[in-house]
Amino acid sequence: MKLNRHLPLLVALIIPMSMASADTQTDFKKFINGIKPKVVSAMKNKNLKFFDSISTDDFTFTDSDGKTTDRKTSMDQMKQQFGMTKSMSVTLKLANIKATDDTGVIDSINNYKITTKPGQDKKTHHMTMVTYERITWKKMGKTWKVSNITLYKKGKATMDGKPYDPSKAGNG
C-alpha cells in the first residue's frame, strides 16, 4: 500500500504541528494567567491607557443585543463609565481558554461591585453587575492583544439592591 510508505512522513508532519498547537495553548494560558491580575488592577484604578495598550487597532465590542462598536467608541464609553465611578472592584472567572496559531479565546464571567460618584440626585449609588464575555485575542509579535469582546449572554445588575438595566442608563 502506498499509504504505509508515506505514513512516516505524515507522522513527521503531524507531530510537530500538534506540538506547536500545544505550545501555543500553553503559552496563551500562561499569558492569560499573568495578565488577569493586571486587568483587575486596571479596572480598580480606572486605567484606560492599559486597556488601550492591550487592544488591537481593529478592536470591536459586541453587546448582548448584537450591537457592535469600534475601538474608539468603546474606549470613549469606557472613559465615560470610569468618569462616573468613585470605586470599583471586579473578580474574573475564566473558562474555556483555547488557542490555536495566532488566535486565543476565553470566556469570562465578571462580577463587579461599583460605587458611583454623586450624580444629578447628589447621591452615590452602589451597583453590582455580572457580565458574560467571550474575549478573542490575537497574537501580535511576541504578545497577545484583545481584538473582540462579545457579551455572549445577558448579564444582571442591581442599583442600590434593586434590579437595574445599565443599557437604559443615560439614554433619556
Summary of the structure (lengths in Angstrom):
residues: 172
radius of gyration: 20.5
end to end distance: 74.0
largest distance: 82.6
contacts: 439
relative contact order: 0.14
helix: 38%
strand: 44%
